[in-house]
């Protein structure tokens, strides 16, 4: 009986995933966060299981995704400095506004895969992201 209760607690416990973002352009626009839980659709806005829009405080901000079950998650974030509601890109598709990923992953030539930035959540967890390109 105790074993069954422990398994239920582990499998169905709800955890928090805090995202701390730094290197913002101070007091400009909003920071958009997308939370993903699978490879399929990673970095596609409509595939995120949760989204957030947060005003930065100076050059940093934090946001907590709450009540997540145990699993693998990845976060993508960008700062919409000019407040046009999207992550602006140059002619070759590279973001011209600050962006980042969980595990503070720094992409080389292309966007990361889900596996490169996923974090296993088994308890409440924090990831720190310093924006690239601001």
C-alpha positions in Angstrom: 0.0 0.0 0.0 2.8 2.4 0.9 4.6 1.5 -2.4 1.4 2.3 -4.4 1.0 5.7 -2.7 4.7 6.5 -3.4 4.4 5.6 -7.1 1.2 7.8 -7.4 3.0 10.6 -5.7 6.0 10.4 -8.0 3.9 10.0 -11.2 1.2 12.5 -10.6 3.0 15.1 -8.5 2.8 18.6 -9.9 6.1 20.6 -10.1 7.1 24.1 -11.0 9.5 25.1 -13.7 11.0 28.6 -13.1 12.7 30.4 -16.1 15.1 33.2 -15.2 16.0 35.4 -18.2 18.8 37.9 -18.2 20.5 40.3 -20.6 17.3 42.0 -21.6 17.2 45.4 -23.3 16.1 47.2 -20.1 12.4 48.2 -19.9 11.7 47.5 -23.6 8.7 45.5 -24.9 7.7 42.1 -23.5 9.4 38.7 -23.1 7.6 35.8 -24.7 8.1 32.3 -23.4 7.0 29.0 -25.0 7.0 25.7 -23.1 7.2 22.4 -25.1 6.9 18.8 -24.0 7.7 16.9 -27.2 9.9 16.9 -30.3 7.1 17.1 -32.7 6.4 20.8 -33.3 9.2 22.1 -31.2 9.6 25.9 -31.8 6.2 26.1 -33.6 4.0 28.5 -31.6 0.9 26.4 -31.9 2.7 23.4 -30.5 3.7 25.0 -27.2 1.8 23.5 -24.2 2.0 26.8 -22.4 2.9 30.4 -23.4 3.6 33.5 -21.3 4.1 37.2 -22.0 6.0 39.0 -19.3 7.2 42.6 -18.9 10.9 42.7 -18.0 12.1 44.4 -14.8 15.3 46.3 -15.8 17.5 43.8 -17.6 16.0 40.6 -16.2 12.7 38.7 -15.5 11.5 35.4 -14.3 8.4 33.3 -14.9 7.2 30.1 -13.4 5.3 27.4 -15.3 3.2 25.8 -12.6 1.7 22.4 -11.9 3.7 20.3 -14.4 3.8 16.5 -14.2 7.1 14.7 -14.3 8.5 14.8 -17.8 10.8 16.4 -20.3 10.3 20.1 -21.2 12.1 22.7 -23.3 11.7 26.5 -23.2 12.2 29.0 -26.0 12.2 32.7 -25.2 12.5 36.0 -27.1 12.3 39.7 -26.2 10.0 41.7 -28.5 11.9 45.0 -28.1 9.8 46.9 -30.7 6.5 45.5 -29.4 5.2 44.3 -32.8 4.1 40.9 -31.4 6.7 38.7 -33.1 10.4 37.8 -33.1 11.9 39.8 -35.9 14.4 38.0 -38.2 16.9 39.1 -40.9 16.9 37.9 -44.5 18.3 34.5 -43.7 15.9 33.9 -40.8 18.2 34.7 -37.8 16.5 36.5 -35.0 17.3 40.2 -34.7 15.8 40.5 -31.2 17.2 38.8 -28.2 16.3 35.1 -27.9 17.4 32.0 -25.9 16.6 28.4 -24.9 16.5 26.3 -21.8 19.9 25.0 -20.5 21.2 28.4 -21.8 21.9 26.6 -25.1 23.8 28.6 -27.7 22.9 27.5 -31.2 25.7 27.3 -33.8 24.3 27.3 -37.3 20.6 26.5 -36.7 17.9 26.4 -34.1 18.4 23.6 -31.5 16.5 20.3 -31.4 14.2 19.5 -28.6 16.7 16.9 -27.3 19.5 19.6 -27.1 17.5 21.8 -24.8 15.2 19.5 -22.9 15.2 19.4 -19.1 13.8 16.5 -17.1 11.4 17.8 -14.5 11.1 15.4 -11.5 10.8 18.1 -8.9 10.5 21.9 -9.0 13.4 23.1 -11.3 14.9 26.4 -12.5 16.7 27.2 -15.7 18.6 30.3 -16.4 18.8 31.9 -19.9 21.0 34.8 -21.0 19.5 36.2 -24.1 21.6 36.1 -27.3 21.7 39.1 -29.6 20.6 41.9 -27.3 
